[in-house]
Amino acid sequence: MPKASGIVQKLIKDGQRAMERTDWADAKKCFEQALHVKETPEVLESLGLAAWWLDDAETTFESREKAFQLYRVQGNVRGAARVAISIAYDYFSFRGEYALSNGWSRRAKRLLENLEPVPEHGLVKAWDGCVAIEADHDPAKAYRLSKEAAEIAVSLHDFDLQMMSIALQGIALVFEGKVDEGMPMLDEAATAAMTGEISDLETSINVCCYLITACEYVRDYNRAVQWCFSVKKRTDNGTFPLMFSFCQIHYAGVLIWNGDWDEADTLLKKASNNLIDSRPAHAAEGLVKLAGISRLRGEFKKAEELLDKAGEKPFRMLGANLVLLEKATLALDRSDPVTAANLADRYLLNTPEKCRLMLPKGLEILTLGQLDLHKFKEAEDSSQRLRDIAEMAGTEPLIAFAHYTDGMLHLAKNQNQQACTCFERSSELFHRNKNPFQTARSRCGMARALHRLGQIQPALREINTAIETFQYLKAQPEQERAKAILKNIKKLPAEYAETSSPDAFTAREQEILCEIAKGKSNSQIASDHYISIRTVERHISNIYGKLGISGKSARAKATAFAHRNELVG
């Protein structure tokens, strides 16, 4: 027996050393051999962790559930609670089974009720905070739980738990729209992860994922690029397959933003395939992003198939709302504004108002769909909500999207000068933040507004530049739309030849212009204003001259100008 005990101890030490050098397969082998000699909860727990890193779900569940049972038999409450927290994560991550995950979390809390503060108290709060963010979309709850976890961590001098809790507080604040408070906390925790201050590798993964996820929601891709490269350096040796797959999906979002769609497509396929069999709930985001690339390229059928897959169980636990949003965008690109607006509205209803940073994309699609349906009042309200969130978050890309939707709103209402201002600003901000696709879309809006203002050459410059960008990106649908705008500019005269603003007219001329817009004849205008018909004719001649119009259509054009500039009371 002493000899057998010595063999077991050696195998356990060998397994632990293998874990330290991230040789998960060797560690798993050592722990399995040790268990053949003697089955203990400690070794079963270690085997479960090694299997977890190898994405071996069957071994992970079997080992951890056995460890839980043996810890209970031994009366080791802390050990049982700790393993129960891990199993809660397993059901959430591997199988997407929220109810079972919640059950194991509650078991852990029940076991810990009568114990003095221990790290497991903080771990279960941190886990529940994570679920509050990822599944419940409740940042206020996540912040409260993670703050309580941080207080436990500080009292117990548990640095890893403290950094994990700080990262959770950071992402909760970001989701609420408090970007200036939340992002520095995430930067701090991620720095601790990348410098090796955080000893637990799983904690390092979660911290980095929270940071990059937050970057995507605030669309701070410059910050995301910096952290993605830092994480990539640490994962390049191939010993962190799980971390690498998660990171690839997030990094693909950066590539899509920057217009590197081919590379993003390759990364997403690889990462999603790695996760589909072992962690399908987490694969959903990759599938939705793949669908987005297909949509941008005009491969609508392929995009639809990917979204249908991402909407199935078990993907839908974390992917349902993402699918709704991408389906809304797909419907808009298919010129189906009714479906787009309905789906965007459903997405927004499914997203709590307090999760402010999850709302902008839905509000953008809803606004554009409402504009296509000529629901201008509703579109104004949606655009205002988007603008309010963008101003609160303060990040340039969100502000750029707000300017773009405002530009589309002004364009729909024939407020072309205001539209130009908005598109110019959105184009500038998108370009500065390295998004060629959205820059080109803004240029298309600018071209349409300039054309209506009679500025043909500037309009041609904007639309030709946009077409070149779409052609380079292989963005077929947008390229076709841009070509239609170009054809309209080349073959048709400007719809509205506005070279004047209302300020160019005297008070009396504005009065006469308003009367013309109301359909009154020259004699009626003269009678109502107690002036001669000749005086009325002189004012009208001045008005036509300032507008640069003449002939039989002049009165109609003057009427249109008055209505567009809201001169008619």
C-alpha positions as CSV (number, residue, x, y, z in Angstrom):
1,M,0.0,0.0,0.0
2,P,2.8,2.5,0.8
3,K,4.3,1.8,-2.6
4,A,0.9,2.4,-4.3
5,S,0.5,5.6,-2.3
6,G,4.0,6.8,-3.5
7,I,3.1,6.1,-7.1
8,V,-0.1,8.1,-6.8
9,Q,1.6,11.0,-5.2
10,K,4.2,11.0,-8.0
11,L,1.5,10.9,-10.7
12,I,-0.3,13.8,-9.0
13,K,2.8,15.9,-8.9
14,D,3.6,15.1,-12.5
15,G,0.1,16.1,-13.4
16,Q,0.4,19.4,-11.6
17,R,3.7,20.2,-13.2
18,A,2.2,19.4,-16.6
19,M,-0.7,21.8,-15.8
20,E,1.9,24.5,-14.9
21,R,3.5,24.2,-18.3
22,T,0.0,24.1,-19.9
23,D,0.5,20.5,-21.2
24,W,-3.1,19.6,-20.7
25,A,-3.0,16.2,-22.4
26,D,-0.1,15.0,-20.3
27,A,-1.8,16.3,-17.1
28,K,-5.0,14.5,-18.0
29,K,-3.0,11.2,-18.5
30,C,-1.3,11.5,-15.2
31,F,-4.5,12.2,-13.3
32,E,-6.3,9.3,-15.0
33,Q,-3.5,7.0,-14.0
34,A,-3.6,8.2,-10.4
35,L,-7.4,7.6,-10.3
36,H,-6.9,4.0,-11.4
37,V,-5.0,3.4,-8.2
38,K,-7.1,5.6,-5.9
39,E,-10.2,7.7,-6.5
40,T,-10.1,11.0,-4.6
41,P,-12.2,14.2,-5.1
42,E,-9.0,16.3,-5.3
43,V,-7.6,14.3,-8.3
44,L,-11.0,14.1,-9.9
45,E,-11.3,17.9,-9.7
46,S,-7.8,18.3,-11.2
47,L,-8.7,15.8,-14.0
48,G,-11.9,17.9,-14.7
49,L,-9.8,21.0,-15.1
50,A,-7.3,19.4,-17.5
51,A,-10.2,18.0,-19.5
52,W,-11.9,21.4,-19.5
53,W,-8.8,23.0,-21.2
54,L,-8.9,20.2,-23.8
55,D,-12.6,20.9,-24.5
56,D,-13.3,17.3,-23.4
57,A,-16.9,17.8,-22.2
58,E,-17.6,14.2,-21.3
59,T,-14.6,13.8,-19.0
60,T,-15.1,17.3,-17.5
61,F,-18.7,16.6,-16.5
62,E,-18.0,13.0,-15.3
63,S,-14.9,14.0,-13.2
64,R,-16.4,17.1,-11.6
65,E,-19.8,15.5,-10.7
66,K,-17.9,12.6,-9.1
67,A,-15.7,15.0,-7.3
68,F,-18.7,16.9,-6.0
69,Q,-20.2,13.6,-4.6
70,L,-17.0,12.6,-2.9
71,Y,-16.5,16.0,-1.4
72,R,-20.0,15.8,0.0
73,V,-19.4,12.3,1.4
74,Q,-16.2,13.6,3.1
75,G,-18.1,16.6,4.5
76,N,-15.8,19.0,2.6
77,V,-18.3,21.8,2.0
78,R,-15.8,24.3,0.4
79,G,-14.6,21.7,-2.0
80,A,-18.2,20.7,-3.0
81,A,-19.2,24.3,-3.4
82,R,-16.1,25.1,-5.5
83,V,-16.8,22.2,-7.9
84,A,-20.5,23.1,-8.0
85,I,-19.6,26.5,-9.3
86,S,-17.4,24.9,-12.0
87,I,-20.3,22.6,-13.0
88,A,-22.6,25.6,-13.2
89,Y,-20.2,27.1,-15.8
90,D,-20.0,23.8,-17.6
91,Y,-23.7,23.5,-18.2
92,F,-23.8,27.1,-19.3
93,S,-20.7,27.0,-21.6
94,F,-20.7,23.4,-23.0
95,R,-24.4,22.7,-23.3
96,G,-26.2,26.1,-23.1
97,E,-28.5,24.7,-20.4
98,Y,-29.3,27.7,-18.3
99,A,-31.7,26.0,-15.9
100,L,-29.2,23.3,-14.9
101,S,-26.5,25.9,-14.6
102,N,-28.6,27.9,-12.3
103,G,-29.4,24.8,-10.2
104,W,-25.7,24.1,-9.6
105,S,-25.1,27.7,-8.7
106,R,-27.8,27.6,-6.1
107,R,-26.4,24.4,-4.7
108,A,-23.0,26.1,-4.2
109,K,-24.7,29.1,-2.4
110,R,-26.6,26.8,-0.2
111,L,-23.5,24.9,0.8
112,L,-21.7,28.1,1.7
113,E,-24.4,29.6,3.8
114,N,-23.0,28.7,7.2
115,L,-19.3,29.2,6.5
116,E,-17.2,32.2,7.4
117,P,-16.1,34.2,4.3
118,V,-14.0,32.1,1.9
119,P,-13.0,32.7,-1.7
120,E,-15.9,30.4,-2.9
121,H,-18.4,33.1,-1.6
122,G,-16.8,35.5,-4.0
123,L,-16.5,33.0,-6.8
124,V,-20.2,32.2,-6.8
125,K,-21.1,35.9,-6.7
126,A,-18.7,36.6,-9.6
127,W,-20.3,33.7,-11.6
128,D,-23.8,35.0,-11.0
129,G,-22.6,38.4,-12.1
130,C,-21.3,36.9,-15.3
131,V,-24.7,35.3,-16.0
132,A,-26.4,38.6,-15.2
133,I,-24.4,40.2,-18.0
134,E,-24.3,37.4,-20.6
135,A,-27.8,35.8,-20.2
136,D,-30.0,38.1,-18.2
137,H,-28.7,41.5,-19.7
138,D,-29.0,43.0,-16.2
139,P,-25.9,45.2,-15.7
140,A,-27.2,46.7,-12.4
141,K,-27.4,43.2,-10.9
142,A,-24.0,42.3,-12.3
143,Y,-22.4,45.4,-10.9
144,R,-23.9,44.7,-7.4
145,L,-22.8,41.1,-7.3
146,S,-19.3,41.8,-8.7
147,K,-18.8,44.6,-6.2
148,E,-19.7,42.3,-3.3
149,A,-17.3,39.7,-4.8
150,A,-14.5,42.4,-4.9
151,E,-15.1,43.2,-1.2
152,I,-14.7,39.5,-0.3
153,A,-11.6,39.3,-2.4
154,V,-10.0,42.3,-0.7
155,S,-10.8,41.0,2.7
156,L,-9.2,37.6,1.9
157,H,-6.3,39.1,-0.1
158,D,-7.4,37.1,-3.2
159,F,-5.9,39.1,-6.1
160,D,-7.3,36.9,-8.9
161,L,-10.8,37.2,-7.6
162,Q,-10.4,40.9,-7.1
163,M,-9.3,41.5,-10.7
164,M,-12.1,39.3,-12.0
165,S,-14.6,41.3,-10.0
166,I,-13.1,44.6,-11.2
167,A,-13.5,43.4,-14.8
168,L,-17.1,42.5,-14.2
169,Q,-17.8,45.8,-12.6
170,G,-16.2,47.5,-15.6
171,I,-18.3,45.7,-18.2
172,A,-21.4,46.2,-16.2
173,L,-20.8,50.0,-16.2
174,V,-20.0,50.0,-19.9
175,F,-23.3,48.2,-20.7
176,E,-25.1,50.9,-18.7
177,G,-23.4,53.5,-20.8
178,K,-20.9,54.7,-18.2
179,V,-18.0,54.1,-20.5
180,D,-15.6,56.6,-18.9
181,E,-16.0,54.7,-15.6
182,G,-16.0,51.1,-16.9
183,M,-13.3,51.0,-19.5
184,P,-10.4,52.0,-17.2
185,M,-11.4,49.2,-14.8
186,L,-11.3,46.7,-17.7
187,D,-7.9,48.1,-18.8
188,E,-6.6,47.6,-15.3
189,A,-7.8,44.0,-15.0
190,A,-6.6,43.1,-18.5
191,T,-3.2,44.6,-17.7
192,A,-2.9,42.3,-14.6
193,A,-3.8,39.3,-16.9
194,M,-1.3,40.1,-19.6
195,T,1.6,40.8,-17.2
196,G,1.0,37.5,-15.4
197,E,-0.1,39.1,-12.1
198,I,-3.3,37.0,-12.3
199,S,-2.2,33.4,-11.6
200,D,-5.3,31.6,-12.7
201,L,-5.4,31.2,-16.5
202,E,-9.2,30.9,-16.7
203,T,-9.5,34.2,-14.8
204,S,-7.1,35.8,-17.3
205,I,-9.3,34.6,-20.2
206,N,-12.5,35.9,-18.7
207,V,-10.9,39.3,-18.0
208,C,-9.6,39.7,-21.5
209,C,-12.9,38.6,-23.1
210,Y,-14.8,41.1,-21.0
211,L,-12.6,43.9,-22.2
212,I,-12.7,43.0,-25.9
213,T,-16.5,42.5,-25.7
214,A,-16.9,45.9,-24.2
215,C,-14.7,47.4,-27.0
216,E,-17.1,45.9,-29.5
217,Y,-20.2,47.3,-27.9
218,V,-18.8,50.8,-27.6
219,R,-17.2,50.2,-31.1
220,D,-13.8,51.3,-29.7
221,Y,-11.9,49.2,-32.2
222,N,-8.6,51.0,-31.8
223,R,-8.5,49.9,-28.1
224,A,-9.7,46.4,-29.2
225,V,-6.9,46.0,-31.7
226,Q,-4.3,46.8,-29.0
227,W,-5.6,44.2,-26.6
228,C,-6.2,41.6,-29.3
229,F,-2.6,41.7,-30.3
230,S,-1.5,41.4,-26.6
231,V,-3.7,38.4,-26.2
232,K,-2.5,36.9,-29.4
233,K,1.1,37.1,-28.3
234,R,0.2,35.0,-25.2
235,T,-1.8,32.4,-27.2
236,D,0.4,32.0,-30.3
237,N,2.1,28.9,-28.9
238,G,-1.1,26.9,-29.3
239,T,-1.5,25.8,-25.7
240,F,-4.6,27.8,-25.1
241,P,-7.1,26.5,-27.7
242,L,-10.2,27.7,-25.8
243,M,-8.8,31.2,-25.3
244,F,-7.6,31.3,-28.9
245,S,-11.1,30.4,-30.3
246,F,-12.8,33.0,-28.1
247,C,-10.2,35.6,-29.1
248,Q,-10.5,34.8,-32.8
249,I,-14.2,35.5,-32.7
250,H,-13.7,38.9,-31.0
251,Y,-10.7,39.8,-33.2
252,A,-12.8,38.9,-36.3
253,G,-15.1,41.8,-35.2
254,V,-12.1,44.1,-35.5
255,L,-11.3,42.8,-38.9
256,I,-14.8,43.2,-40.2
257,W,-14.8,46.8,-38.9
258,N,-11.5,47.5,-40.7
259,G,-12.8,45.9,-44.0
260,D,-10.6,42.8,-43.9
261,W,-13.5,40.5,-44.6
262,D,-11.6,37.6,-46.1
263,E,-9.3,37.2,-43.1
264,A,-12.3,37.6,-40.7
265,D,-14.2,34.9,-42.6
266,T,-11.3,32.5,-42.3
267,L,-10.8,33.2,-38.6
268,L,-14.6,32.9,-37.8
269,K,-14.9,29.6,-39.6
270,K,-12.0,28.1,-37.8
271,A,-13.1,29.4,-34.4
272,S,-16.7,28.5,-34.8
273,N,-15.9,25.0,-35.9
274,N,-13.7,24.6,-32.8
275,L,-16.5,25.7,-30.5
276,I,-19.6,24.2,-32.2
277,D,-19.1,20.6,-30.9
278,S,-17.7,21.5,-27.5
279,R,-19.2,24.9,-26.5
280,P,-22.0,25.6,-28.9
281,A,-23.5,28.5,-26.9
282,H,-20.3,30.4,-27.4
283,A,-20.2,29.5,-31.1
284,A,-23.4,31.5,-31.8
285,E,-21.6,34.8,-32.0
286,G,-19.2,33.5,-34.6
287,L,-22.0,32.1,-36.7
288,V,-23.8,35.5,-36.6
289,K,-20.7,37.3,-37.6
290,L,-20.2,34.9,-40.5
291,A,-23.7,35.6,-41.6
292,G,-23.0,39.3,-41.4
293,I,-20.0,39.0,-43.8
294,S,-22.2,36.9,-46.2
295,R,-24.9,39.6,-46.1
296,L,-22.4,42.4,-46.8
297,R,-21.2,40.5,-49.9
298,G,-24.8,39.9,-51.1
299,E,-24.8,36.2,-50.3
300,F,-28.2,36.5,-48.7
301,K,-29.3,32.8,-48.8
302,K,-26.0,31.8,-47.1
303,A,-26.5,34.4,-44.5
304,E,-30.0,33.2,-43.8
305,E,-28.9,29.6,-43.4
306,L,-26.2,30.6,-40.9
307,L,-28.7,32.7,-38.9
308,D,-31.2,29.8,-38.8
309,K,-28.5,27.6,-37.4
310,A,-27.4,30.1,-34.8
311,G,-31.1,30.4,-33.7
312,E,-31.3,26.6,-32.9
313,K,-30.8,25.0,-29.6
314,P,-28.2,25.1,-27.9
315,F,-26.8,28.1,-29.9
316,R,-29.8,30.3,-29.1
317,M,-29.0,30.6,-25.4
318,L,-26.5,33.3,-26.1
319,G,-27.3,33.9,-29.8
320,A,-31.1,34.5,-29.9
321,N,-30.9,38.3,-29.7
322,L,-27.9,38.5,-31.9
323,V,-29.8,36.5,-34.6
324,L,-32.8,38.9,-34.3
325,L,-30.5,41.9,-34.9
326,E,-28.7,40.4,-37.9
327,K,-32.0,39.2,-39.4
328,A,-33.3,42.7,-39.2
329,T,-30.2,44.0,-41.0
330,L,-30.5,41.3,-43.6
331,A,-34.2,42.3,-44.2
332,L,-33.2,45.9,-44.6
333,D,-30.5,45.0,-47.2
334,R,-33.2,42.9,-49.0
335,S,-35.4,46.0,-49.3
336,D,-37.9,44.7,-46.8
337,P,-38.3,47.6,-44.3
338,V,-41.4,46.1,-42.7
339,T,-39.6,43.0,-41.6
340,A,-36.5,45.0,-40.7
341,A,-38.4,47.4,-38.5
342,N,-40.4,44.6,-36.8
343,L,-37.3,42.5,-36.0
344,A,-35.4,45.5,-34.8
345,D,-38.3,46.5,-32.6
346,R,-38.4,42.9,-31.2
347,Y,-34.6,43.1,-30.5
348,L,-35.0,46.4,-28.6
349,L,-38.0,45.0,-26.6
350,N,-35.8,42.0,-25.7
351,T,-33.0,44.3,-24.5
352,P,-33.5,46.0,-21.2
353,E,-33.3,49.8,-21.4
354,K,-30.6,49.8,-18.7
355,C,-28.4,47.8,-21.1
356,R,-27.8,51.0,-23.1
357,L,-24.8,49.9,-25.1
358,M,-26.7,47.0,-26.6
359,L,-29.3,49.3,-28.1
360,P,-27.5,51.5,-30.7
361,K,-27.4,48.9,-33.6
362,G,-31.0,48.0,-33.1
363,L,-32.0,51.7,-33.1
364,E,-30.0,52.3,-36.2
365,I,-31.8,49.6,-38.1
366,L,-35.2,50.6,-36.7
367,T,-34.6,54.2,-37.8
368,L,-33.6,53.3,-41.3
369,G,-36.6,50.9,-41.6
370,Q,-39.0,53.5,-40.4
371,L,-37.6,56.0,-42.9
372,D,-38.1,53.6,-45.8
373,L,-41.7,53.2,-44.6
374,H,-42.1,57.1,-44.4
375,K,-42.7,57.0,-40.7
376,F,-40.8,60.1,-40.1
377,K,-42.1,60.9,-36.6
378,E,-41.2,57.4,-35.3
379,A,-37.8,57.7,-37.1
380,E,-37.1,61.0,-35.4
381,D,-37.8,59.4,-32.0
382,S,-35.5,56.4,-32.7
383,S,-32.7,58.6,-34.1
384,Q,-32.9,60.8,-31.0
385,R,-32.6,57.7,-28.7
386,L,-29.5,56.7,-30.7
387,R,-28.0,60.2,-30.5
388,D,-28.6,60.3,-26.7
389,I,-26.8,57.0,-26.1
390,A,-23.9,58.0,-28.5
391,E,-23.4,61.3,-26.7
392,M,-23.5,59.6,-23.3
393,A,-21.0,56.9,-24.3
394,G,-18.8,59.5,-26.1
395,T,-17.0,57.2,-28.5
396,E,-16.5,58.5,-32.0
397,P,-17.8,55.4,-33.9
398,L,-21.2,55.5,-32.0
399,I,-21.3,59.3,-32.6
400,A,-20.6,58.6,-36.3
401,F,-23.6,56.2,-36.5
402,A,-25.8,58.8,-34.9
403,H,-24.7,61.4,-37.5
404,Y,-25.4,58.9,-40.3
405,T,-28.9,58.1,-39.2
406,D,-29.6,61.8,-38.7
407,G,-28.3,62.4,-42.2
408,M,-30.7,59.8,-43.6
409,L,-33.5,61.4,-41.7
410,H,-32.8,64.9,-43.1
411,L,-32.4,63.4,-46.6
412,A,-35.8,61.7,-46.3
413,K,-37.3,65.1,-45.3
414,N,-35.5,66.9,-48.2
415,Q,-33.5,68.9,-45.6
416,N,-30.5,68.5,-47.8
417,Q,-28.1,71.1,-46.3
418,Q,-28.6,69.6,-42.9
419,A,-28.1,66.1,-44.4
420,C,-24.8,67.2,-45.9
421,T,-23.5,68.4,-42.6
422,C,-24.4,65.1,-40.9
423,F,-22.9,62.9,-43.6
424,E,-19.7,65.0,-43.7
425,R,-19.3,64.5,-40.0
426,S,-20.1,60.7,-40.1
427,S,-17.7,60.2,-43.0
428,E,-14.9,62.0,-41.2
429,L,-15.4,60.0,-38.0
430,F,-15.7,56.6,-39.7
431,H,-12.6,57.3,-41.8
432,R,-10.7,58.4,-38.7
433,N,-11.7,55.2,-37.0
434,K,-10.7,53.0,-40.0
435,N,-14.1,51.8,-41.2
436,P,-14.0,52.0,-45.0
437,F,-17.5,50.4,-45.5
438,Q,-19.4,52.9,-43.3
439,T,-17.3,55.8,-44.7
440,A,-18.4,54.8,-48.2
441,R,-22.1,54.6,-47.0
442,S,-21.8,58.2,-45.6
443,R,-20.3,59.3,-49.0
444,C,-23.4,57.9,-50.7
445,G,-25.6,59.9,-48.5
446,M,-23.5,63.0,-49.1
447,A,-23.7,62.5,-52.9
448,R,-27.5,62.3,-52.8
449,A,-27.7,65.5,-50.7
450,L,-25.2,67.4,-52.9
451,H,-27.1,66.3,-56.1
452,R,-30.3,67.7,-54.7
453,L,-28.5,70.9,-53.9
454,G,-27.4,71.2,-57.5
455,Q,-23.7,70.6,-56.7
456,I,-23.1,68.0,-59.3
457,Q,-19.3,67.8,-59.4
458,P,-18.9,67.3,-55.7
459,A,-21.7,64.7,-55.7
460,L,-19.8,62.8,-58.5
461,R,-16.6,62.8,-56.5
462,E,-18.3,61.4,-53.4
463,I,-20.2,58.7,-55.2
464,N,-17.2,57.6,-57.4
465,T,-15.0,57.3,-54.3
466,A,-17.8,55.2,-52.6
467,I,-18.1,52.9,-55.5
468,E,-14.3,52.3,-55.6
469,T,-14.4,51.3,-51.9
470,F,-17.4,49.0,-52.3
471,Q,-15.7,47.4,-55.3
472,Y,-12.5,46.8,-53.2
473,L,-14.5,45.3,-50.3
474,K,-16.7,43.2,-52.7
475,A,-19.7,44.7,-51.1
476,Q,-22.0,43.9,-54.0
477,P,-25.4,45.2,-52.7
478,E,-24.0,48.6,-51.6
479,Q,-22.0,48.8,-54.9
480,E,-25.2,48.3,-56.9
481,R,-27.0,50.9,-54.8
482,A,-24.1,53.4,-55.3
483,K,-24.1,52.8,-59.0
484,A,-27.8,53.6,-59.1
485,I,-27.1,56.9,-57.4
486,L,-24.3,57.7,-59.9
487,K,-26.7,57.0,-62.8
488,N,-29.2,59.3,-61.3
489,I,-26.7,62.1,-60.9
490,K,-25.3,61.7,-64.5
491,K,-28.5,61.3,-66.4
492,L,-31.0,63.4,-64.5
493,P,-30.9,67.0,-63.5
494,A,-30.6,67.8,-59.8
495,E,-34.0,67.2,-58.3
496,Y,-33.8,70.5,-56.4
497,A,-31.5,73.3,-57.5
498,E,-31.1,75.0,-54.2
499,T,-28.4,77.6,-54.3
500,S,-30.2,79.9,-51.8
501,S,-31.2,79.6,-48.2
502,P,-34.3,81.3,-46.6
503,D,-31.9,83.9,-45.1
504,A,-31.3,85.2,-48.6
505,F,-34.8,86.6,-48.8
506,T,-36.2,89.8,-47.2
507,A,-39.1,89.5,-44.8
508,R,-41.5,90.7,-47.5
509,E,-40.1,88.2,-50.0
510,Q,-40.5,85.4,-47.5
511,E,-44.2,86.5,-47.0
512,I,-44.8,86.4,-50.7
513,L,-43.0,83.0,-51.1
514,C,-45.2,81.6,-48.3
515,E,-48.4,82.9,-50.1
516,I,-47.2,81.3,-53.4
517,A,-46.7,78.0,-51.6
518,K,-50.3,78.3,-50.3
519,G,-51.5,78.4,-54.0
520,K,-52.6,82.0,-54.1
521,S,-52.6,83.9,-57.3
522,N,-50.8,87.2,-57.8
523,S,-54.1,89.2,-57.5
524,Q,-55.0,87.4,-54.2
525,I,-51.6,88.1,-52.8
526,A,-51.9,91.8,-53.7
527,S,-55.4,92.0,-52.2
528,D,-54.4,90.3,-48.9
529,H,-51.3,92.4,-48.4
530,Y,-52.8,95.7,-49.7
531,I,-50.1,96.1,-52.4
532,S,-50.3,96.4,-56.1
533,I,-50.0,93.5,-58.5
534,R,-47.0,95.1,-60.0
535,T,-45.3,95.1,-56.6
536,V,-46.2,91.5,-56.1
537,E,-44.7,90.7,-59.6
538,R,-41.5,92.6,-58.7
539,H,-41.1,90.5,-55.4
540,I,-41.7,87.3,-57.3
541,S,-39.1,88.2,-59.9
542,N,-36.6,88.8,-57.1
543,I,-37.5,85.5,-55.5
544,Y,-37.1,83.6,-58.8
545,G,-33.7,85.3,-59.4
546,K,-32.4,84.3,-56.0
547,L,-33.6,80.7,-56.5
548,G,-32.1,80.6,-60.0
549,I,-35.4,79.5,-61.6
550,S,-37.5,80.6,-64.5
551,G,-40.2,79.5,-66.9
552,K,-43.5,77.6,-66.4
553,S,-42.1,75.4,-63.6
554,A,-40.7,78.3,-61.6
555,R,-43.8,78.7,-59.4
556,A,-43.9,74.9,-58.6
557,K,-40.1,75.0,-57.7
558,A,-40.6,78.0,-55.5
559,T,-43.5,76.2,-53.7
560,A,-41.3,73.1,-53.2
561,F,-38.5,75.3,-51.8
562,A,-40.9,77.0,-49.3
563,H,-42.2,73.6,-48.0
564,R,-38.7,72.1,-47.7
565,N,-37.5,75.0,-45.7
566,E,-40.7,75.0,-43.6
567,L,-41.7,78.6,-44.5
568,V,-45.3,77.7,-44.9
569,G,-47.2,78.3,-41.6
